[in-house]
């Protein structure tokens, strides 16, 4: 008999015994107490406590208790008349009451569907930090190219006058004078261009300077040539003068 079977058995007996409300309430109170105590074989309660919990007088409780014993539902052993003397109660069942807690039979049927879900590995911060994040979707991600270090720009060192003269030597007719002009011009500017930007290579600047001077000197020489050619007397005028002198 299970807990439900004990209840059903009470209502089955009720058809013949016609239990009163007090008897019904007392039985279910004792049944609830046995269940709360884990279905021990017996327990004790004072008559005053039981009567108070059921909500009837002590005499009415004792009358209902005796009738439940006659129906074979409970058994009790009365204590003394004092409040400390408690009555021992027992719910009658065909086996030990602790067996009233149903046991779930083990499932002996094998599971035909295996568990194919992958086992989730615990998150490892140290391990995951060493892995490269591959979001490209490729099976074999391309190897990362090492970052090329940018070569540091060489610091500009202003030339000396002797270095400038050595660079200008024999490249212009007045190379020594032009070398001095070039040096003192850019030295006064702090070796910067007209826009304020620092000069990175002075030799490149010197080469442009030399080319400009060569172009200026070539143009100046050409103009001088044309000027001298315009003032020269023509041969026709000279010959005519000579002929005139002969005629005289």
Buried (B, 14 or more C-beta within 10 A) or exposed (E): BEBEEBBEBBEEBBEEBEBEEBBBBBBEBBBEBBBEEEBEEBBEBBBEEBBEBBEBEEEBBBBBBEBBEEBEBBEBEEBEEEEEEBBBBBBBBEEEBEEBEEEEEEEEEEEEEEEEEEEEEEEEEEEEEEEEEEEEEEEEEEEEEEEEEEEEEEEEEEBEEEBBBEBBEEBBEEBEEBBBBBBEEBEEEEBEEEEEEEBEEBEEBBBEBBEEBEEEBEEEEEEEEEEEEEEEEEEEEEEEEEEEEEEE
